[in-house]
């Protein structure tokens, strides 16, 4: 499949995600944003990360005519029964990262240190075309815990609240290279690179 794909469209308008995924895929495949082709975004009404990734990939392939890669990812907090989960990006009604983080801290304000476990989840879906019956699905998980206040200035989303115990810092204090190596998205992308035969 890798010989067939030299260019693909990423089903995201998020510049940070585009930069991360291009770095993770390497130079063999040129990654373009779906924003180049359409401002419309599909309704993400799936009940799981995988379902939403497929919805976004099919839309991106349809509007661009290119193979499409979609990533649906988010934060699943143990004490909140897996919330915010698939609603991570819109947890605070679309008011952005700072509002999402504030809402999460409020939801966990009475949760003790030992019960603040969480995981970042990433589901990647790659389609050769919009009606591809055999998508490549790769998932990655990254375990950690939720801090009581933000730390660090790198990354985006919930990175300032996600404690990475093996490095004794938050995700937002890691370098981009280190985060790409450790993260849920990095792990899912490593599986995808294997499936595509990229070395």
Steps between C-alpha positions, in 0.01 A plus 500: 500500500791739570601500132154629410491785751740790456251768601200496730255737658475532877141531616572784741502880506738491800841639399668343804370156408606544135855588607518207744372245249726623220800463734386151600437383143830633368587635157384204289138615517388860453218591738246767405220642713136442411463878551660542154197326348202584719408711802218260584556252780299178529274440799692275738207294624682171545502339844871419500834645394520248212153584367575873503839450332329308219232769457767769469721296266212423263404869486860609434548239225171605339577875488868464401507195273816394688569217744398628842631462852285593798594503862240503772655539837421615847544457869325227699507560877448196723312685777260651243405167341712573192384861453563733328579223248373564147378842618849611611541782246152638575487418872432865593254558214763599245658777709856374446786331684510727807127455563526123449786481751314714752188280472709186547671639811161596643363149432799347682530751785405245770679202343811393697846460346487122473173502307590753227613243243427575136603405151530682174342294221565528126319318222639543148304406190664496157286465187631467145176657372164612642331161459800288605351183659829407667627799700818469701418562868777555756455591867738637759463550877711715735448455874555777752313698763335839528678777688329749733616796291654554154876467450701581187451696178554247221244288320128572494172375645533327836882471483559744794287280730633159395778373729759272336648309793796347314626852422378665821330782310181590315449423133523877438856499640628239254680594180300442182734212409461330838123546500477351148696197622288438811152621415180319409524655152866399470417141595210481254718655228779247566247223435381678185857539371548125548179426311608729216849351484669831587829473685 
